[in-house]
Amino acid sequence: MTDEIFADRMVEISQVGSTVRLDLQSLSPTEKQDDGTPKLVFRQRVVMPLDGFLQSFQTMERMVAKLVEAGVLVRKPVSGEATGEEGEGSLEAPPPSPNFRN
């Protein structure tokens, strides 16, 4: 049997010696913020050697490239006002279909 861990996001990455620690958070089913929305809480920490982290990072970069190519993510350009150079920008999900709006 394989254990599966779900996380809504990776919130922090830190390096200690020759290891990298990845802290994962997920929305709590019981804890709420002041506005009543679910609170993000620490769930799990993944600790791996530096070479394992670099290999994982390369795997994630390949997945992002595939998602951009498939149109699941859109690269949002950002201009380098201070340097005059164009940056690669950030990634964002495209707007949802009008068929699924509330």
N, C-alpha and C positions, 0 to 999 in steps of 0.2 A: 504494500500500500504506500502511495506517495502522499506526503503532506503538502498542502497548498496553502500559501499565505496570501491574503488580499491586503493591499494597502491603497489608499486614495492618492498618496503622494510620498515622495522622498523629501524630507524637510531639511536634512542637514547631512553634509559629508565632511568628515574630518579625518586627518591623517595622524596616526600615532605610531612612531617608530616605522616599522616596515609593513604596517597594516593600514587599511582604509576602513572607516566605519560609516555605514549608510543607515541613517535613522529614518524609519518609516512611520507614517501617521495614517489614521483612518478616522472617519466620522463615528463618533460615539452614539450608540443607540439610546443611551441614558443621560449623558451629560449634555447640557444645552448652554449656548451663549446667552447674553442678556436679551438679545432679540428673539430668542426661542429656537434659533436654528441649531442643528447639531454641532457640537464642539469637536475640533480635530484633537485627537489624543495620540500619544506615543503608543505604538503597537509592537514594533520589532526592530532589532538592529541586526544588520548583516555586516559581518567582519570578514575581510578578505585580504590576501597579500596584494602588494602594489601591482605585480604583473597580472594577477587575476582581475583587478579593478580596470587596468588598461585594456585588457581583452574584452571585458564587459562593456566598457565605454565604446570601443570600436564596433561591437555588436549593436549597441544602441544607435550609433551614428548610421549604420547600414539600415536599420529599421526606420529611422527618421527619413532617410533618403527614399526608401520605398513608399512611405506614407505620403511624402511630398509628390512623388511621381504618380501615385494613384489618386491624388487630389484630396486625400483625407485631411492633410495639413496644407496650409498655404504659407509660403514664406513672405513675411511682411518686411519690405525694404525699409531701411532707416538711413537717412543721409548723415554724413559725418560733418556737421556744421563747423565743429572746432578744427577739424583737420582738412576739410574739403574733399574727403574721400567717401566713397559709398561703402557702407557696411553691409554685411550679410543680413542683418536684421534679426527679427524674432520670428517664431512660428506661432500660428494660431489656427484653430479649427475654422473651416469656412462657415458662413452663416447657415443655420438650419433651413431645411426646405419650408416654404410657406405652408405646405400641407400639414406640418407638424407644429405650428405655432399655437399658443394658448389663446 
